[in-house]
Amino acid sequence: MEGNMSNTVSESKMPEKTQTWRKFVDFLRYIFAIPEVGVLIPLIGFIVIFYLLNPTFLSPQFVTTMLRTMSFIGVVAIGQTFLLISGAFDLSVGSTAGLAAIVFTYAMVKMSLPISVAVMAGLLTGIVVGLVNSFSVLKLGVPAFIATLGMLYIAKGLTFLISKGYTIYPLPDAIKTFGTAEPFGTSWSFVFFVLLAIIGHFVLSKTAYGRKLYVVGGNPEVAHLAGINPGLIQLSGFVLTGLCAALGGMLLSARIVTGNPTIGLGWELNVIAGVVIGGVSLFGGGGSILGAIIGLLIMQVVTSGLVIIGVDAYWQTVAVGVIMVIAVAVDVLRRRSKIAAS
């Protein structure tokens, strides 16, 4: 008690400017303790840099194009975020998106099936991929890296087998109308992305299932002792990831009004790099939807910014690689600091 009184007295004797400065520093510490804030700063920095280099960067048309482009990968990233938090990951999301897009368009164009049936076929493709991945990892004991990498090749091979390597078209007029529509000045893919992000944030932060994801990702043994089935939680994560990947691929095929076998090419690395740089841990148990979105925005801002200032397209690929290495390094350092603190 005497110690508390002495602290109060000493603080009261401090000059007013010193007390104000101390409060300001404490406020900054509180703000920067929020994980998303640390990611938001480089995003703002990149935006300012590219705007100064080319003011067109922040024009409404260019911003809309960036958000629309990001939305397809963003849809996939929602599922990947859930899976990463649970302690696993999926490298086959790009190929799954491509396969679902081809199944979706093939069903309509080559088999003359109703749009509703084609949509269900595409989504079912993603679910099946998720189930196969979860079976390989959880039942057969194959490491997630190997299992999902193998599925990447399987799905891509099936994509080219079904399409024979050709683009599938023409799609029904209803798909063209949906894909090229611009609700709220953007696209349906962006609307879907925003809705999924809101739902995902609610599930992770407000539901028992969301809490179970964090517990399983943080420590599966503790989760098991708490009566949680880690395998079932991760299975749901794999299925959700496959479903989101399928939806992302189908939305892109609707946007370009074709079934292109190259849809989803390279998405797996962009998705993982984006969500990890946004604070979602590769080791499980940490991250948020908001952080994942900010990470994806950083990826999109950098790649689009390099385009608008005239940097060679090949350097954009280099930039993605550099960002991914930085993202993983930051995640490793973040994990080490947590271990040291505990």
C-alpha positions in Angstrom: 0.0 0.0 0.0 2.9 2.4 0.9 4.4 1.5 -2.5 1.2 2.5 -4.3 1.0 5.7 -2.3 4.6 6.6 -3.2 4.0 5.9 -6.9 1.0 8.1 -6.8 2.9 10.9 -5.1 5.8 10.6 -7.4 3.5 10.7 -10.4 1.8 13.8 -9.0 5.1 15.5 -8.7 5.9 14.8 -12.4 5.7 17.8 -14.7 2.4 17.9 -16.6 4.2 17.5 -20.0 6.0 14.4 -18.7 2.7 12.8 -17.6 1.1 13.7 -20.9 4.0 12.1 -22.8 3.9 9.0 -20.6 0.2 8.6 -21.3 0.8 9.0 -25.0 3.5 6.3 -24.9 1.3 4.0 -23.0 -1.5 4.6 -25.5 0.9 3.8 -28.4 2.0 0.6 -26.6 -1.7 -0.4 -26.3 -2.4 0.3 -29.9 0.7 -1.6 -31.2 -0.1 -4.5 -29.0 -3.1 -5.1 -31.3 -1.7 -7.5 -34.0 -3.6 -6.0 -36.9 -2.2 -2.6 -36.3 1.4 -3.8 -36.9 0.3 -5.1 -40.3 -1.8 -2.0 -41.1 1.3 0.3 -40.9 3.2 -1.2 -43.9 -0.1 -1.3 -45.8 -0.5 2.4 -45.4 3.2 3.0 -46.2 2.9 1.1 -49.5 -0.3 3.0 -50.4 1.4 6.3 -49.8 4.6 5.3 -51.7 2.7 4.2 -54.8 0.3 7.2 -54.7 3.3 9.6 -54.7 4.9 7.7 -57.6 1.6 7.7 -59.5 -1.5 9.5 -58.2 -3.7 7.3 -60.5 -3.1 4.5 -57.9 -5.9 5.9 -55.7 -8.3 6.7 -58.5 -11.8 5.1 -57.9 -11.4 3.0 -61.0 -8.0 1.6 -60.1 -9.0 0.9 -56.5 -12.2 -0.9 -57.6 -10.1 -3.0 -60.0 -7.7 -3.9 -57.2 -10.5 -4.9 -54.8 -12.2 -6.9 -57.5 -9.0 -8.8 -58.4 -8.3 -9.5 -54.8 -11.8 -10.8 -54.1 -11.3 -14.1 -55.8 -8.2 -15.0 -53.8 -9.9 -13.4 -50.8 -12.8 -15.9 -50.9 -10.2 -18.7 -50.9 -8.3 -17.1 -48.1 -11.2 -17.2 -45.7 -11.2 -21.0 -45.7 -7.4 -21.1 -45.5 -7.5 -18.8 -42.5 -9.8 -21.2 -40.6 -7.5 -24.2 -41.5 -4.3 -22.5 -40.6 -5.7 -21.4 -37.2 -6.6 -25.1 -36.6 -2.9 -26.1 -37.2 -3.0 -27.4 -40.8 -2.8 -25.9 -44.3 -3.7 -26.7 -47.8 -1.4 -26.2 -50.8 -4.0 -27.5 -53.3 -6.4 -24.5 -53.1 -5.4 -23.1 -56.5 -5.8 -26.4 -58.3 -9.1 -27.0 -56.5 -10.3 -23.6 -57.7 -9.4 -24.5 -61.3 -10.9 -28.0 -61.1 -14.2 -26.7 -59.7 -14.3 -24.0 -62.3 -13.9 -26.6 -65.1 -16.5 -28.9 -63.5 -18.9 -26.0 -63.2 -18.6 -24.8 -66.8 -18.3 -28.3 -68.3 -21.6 -29.3 -66.6 -23.4 -26.3 -68.2 -21.7 -26.3 -71.7 -20.9 -29.9 -72.5 -23.6 -31.6 -70.5 -26.4 -29.0 -70.8 -27.2 -29.2 -67.1 -29.1 -26.5 -65.3 -27.0 -23.7 -63.7 -28.1 -24.8 -60.2 -26.9 -28.3 -60.8 -23.6 -27.0 -62.2 -23.1 -24.8 -59.1 -23.7 -27.8 -56.8 -21.3 -29.9 -58.9 -18.6 -27.2 -58.6 -19.1 -26.8 -54.8 -19.2 -30.6 -54.3 -15.8 -30.8 -56.1 -14.3 -28.6 -53.4 -15.9 -30.6 -50.6 -14.6 -33.9 -52.1 -11.1 -32.4 -52.3 -11.3 -31.3 -48.7 -12.5 -34.7 -47.6 -9.7 -36.5 -49.4 -7.1 -34.1 -48.0 -8.4 -34.6 -44.5 -8.4 -38.4 -44.9 -4.8 -38.4 -46.1 -3.6 -36.1 -43.3 -5.8 -37.3 -40.4 -6.3 -41.0 -41.1 -3.2 -42.0 -43.2 -0.9 -39.7 -41.3 0.6 -38.1 -44.4 2.1 -34.7 -43.6 -0.2 -31.9 -44.8 2.6 -30.5 -47.0 2.9 -33.8 -48.9 -0.8 -34.6 -49.0 -2.0 -31.3 -50.3 0.9 -30.9 -52.6 0.0 -34.3 -54.1 -3.6 -33.1 -54.4 -2.4 -30.0 -56.2 -1.1 -32.1 -59.0 -4.0 -34.5 -59.0 -6.6 -31.7 -59.2 -4.6 -29.9 -61.9 -4.3 -33.1 -63.9 -8.0 -33.7 -63.7 -8.6 -30.2 -64.8 -6.7 -30.7 -68.0 -8.2 -34.2 -68.5 -11.7 -32.8 -68.4 -11.1 -29.7 -70.4 -8.5 -31.3 -72.8 -6.5 -28.2 -72.2 -9.1 -26.0 -73.9 -11.2 -23.1 -72.7 -14.8 -24.0 -72.2 -17.4 -21.6 -73.6 -19.9 -20.1 -74.3 -21.5 -19.9 -70.9 -25.2 -19.2 -70.4 -26.3 -15.6 -70.6 -27.4 -15.7 -67.0 -23.8 -16.5 -65.9 -22.5 -13.6 -68.1 -25.0 -11.2 -66.6 -24.1 -12.3 -63.1 -20.3 -12.4 -63.7 -20.1 -8.9 -65.3 -22.6 -7.2 -63.1 -21.3 -4.4 -60.8 -23.4 -4.2 -57.7 -22.4 -1.3 -55.4 -19.9 -0.2 -58.1 -17.8 -3.4 -57.6 -18.5 -7.1 -58.4 -20.5 -10.0 -57.0 -17.2 -11.7 -56.2 -16.3 -8.8 -53.9 -19.7 -8.8 -52.3 -19.3 -12.6 -51.6 -15.9 -11.9 -50.2 -17.1 -9.2 -47.8 -20.0 -11.4 -46.7 -17.8 -14.4 -46.1 -15.3 -12.2 -44.2 -18.1 -10.9 -41.9 -19.4 -14.4 -41.2 -15.9 -15.7 -40.7 -15.0 -13.0 -38.2 -18.2 -13.7 -36.3 -17.6 -17.5 -36.2 -14.0 -17.1 -35.0 -14.6 -14.5 -32.4 -18.1 -15.2 -31.1 -18.8 -19.0 -31.4 -17.7 -22.1 -29.6 -16.5 -23.6 -32.9 -14.2 -20.6 -33.4 -12.7 -21.0 -29.9 -12.2 -24.7 -30.6 -10.2 -23.9 -33.7 -7.8 -21.8 -31.7 -7.5 -24.4 -29.0 -6.8 -27.2 -31.4 -4.3 -25.1 -33.3 -2.6 -23.9 -30.2 -2.3 -27.3 -28.5 -4.1 -30.4 -29.8 -3.3 -32.4 -26.6 -4.9 -29.8 -24.4 -7.9 -29.7 -26.8 -8.3 -33.4 -26.5 -8.2 -33.3 -22.7 -10.8 -30.5 -22.8 -13.1 -32.9 -24.7 -12.6 -31.4 -28.1 -12.0 -33.7 -31.1 -9.0 -32.2 -32.9 -9.4 -34.5 -35.9 -13.0 -33.4 -36.5 -12.1 -29.7 -36.1 -9.3 -30.0 -38.7 -11.6 -32.1 -41.0 -14.1 -29.2 -41.0 -11.2 -26.8 -41.8 -10.1 -28.9 -44.8 -13.7 -29.1 -46.1 -14.3 -25.4 -45.6 -11.0 -24.6 -47.4 -12.0 -26.8 -50.4 -15.4 -25.3 -50.5 -14.1 -21.7 -50.5 -11.5 -22.6 -53.1 -14.2 -24.0 -55.3 -16.4 -20.9 -54.9 -13.4 -18.6 -55.7 -12.7 -20.5 -58.9 -16.4 -20.5 -60.0 -16.7 -16.8 -59.3 -13.7 -16.1 -61.5 -15.0 -18.3 -64.3 -18.3 -16.3 -64.1 -16.4 -13.1 -64.3 -14.3 -14.0 -67.4 -17.4 -15.9 -68.8 -15.3 -19.0 -69.6 -14.0 -22.1 -68.0 -10.2 -21.6 -68.3 -8.0 -24.5 -67.1 -5.4 -22.0 -65.8 -7.8 -20.6 -63.2 -6.2 -20.7 -59.8 -2.7 -21.0 -61.1 -0.4 -19.8 -58.2 -3.2 -19.0 -55.9 -1.9 -21.3 -53.1 1.2 -19.3 -52.5 -0.5 -15.9 -52.8 -3.2 -17.0 -50.3 -0.8 -18.4 -47.7 1.6 -15.5 -48.1 -1.2 -13.0 -47.7 -2.8 -14.5 -44.6 0.5 -15.2 -42.9 1.8 -11.7 -43.4 -1.6 -10.6 -41.9 -0.8 -12.4 -38.7 -2.3 -15.8 -39.2 0.2 -18.3 -37.8 1.6 -21.1 -39.9 1.9 -23.1 -36.7 -1.7 -22.7 -35.7 -3.6 -21.2 -32.9 -3.3 -17.5 -33.9 -4.7 -15.0 -36.4 -7.9 -13.3 -37.4 -10.0 -12.6 -40.5 -9.2 -8.9 -40.2 -5.5 -9.6 -40.2 -5.8 -11.9 -43.1 -7.6 -9.3 -45.1 -5.0 -6.7 -44.4 -2.3 -9.1 -45.4 -4.1 -9.8 -48.7 -4.4 -6.1 -49.3 -0.7 -5.7 -48.8 -0.1 -8.4 -51.5 -2.6 -6.7 -53.9 -1.3 -3.2 -53.3 2.3 -4.2 -54.0 1.5 -6.2 -57.1 -0.9 -3.6 -58.5 1.4 -0.8 -57.5 4.3 -2.3 -59.4 2.1 -2.5 -62.4 1.0 1.1 -62.3 4.5 2.4 -62.0 5.6 0.4 -65.0 7.8 -2.3 -63.3 8.3 -5.4 -65.4 5.8 -8.2 -64.7 8.6 -10.7 -63.8 9.6 -8.4 -60.9 6.0 -8.7 -59.6 6.6 -12.4 -59.1 9.9 -11.7 -57.4 8.0 -9.3 -55.1 5.5 -11.9 -54.1 8.3 -14.3 -53.3 10.1 -11.7 -51.1 6.9 -10.9 -49.3 6.2 -14.6 -48.7 9.7 -15.1 -47.2 9.3 -12.0 -45.0 5.8 -13.2 -43.9 7.1 -16.6 -42.8 10.2 -15.1 -41.1 7.9 -12.7 -39.2 5.7 -15.6 -38.2 8.7 -17.6 -36.9 10.0 -14.6 -34.9 6.5 -14.0 -33.5 6.3 -17.6 -32.4 9.8 -17.5 -30.8 8.9 -14.3 -28.9 5.7 -16.0 -27.5 7.7 -19.1 -26.4 10.3 -16.9 -24.8 7.6 -14.8 -23.0 6.0 -17.9 -21.7 
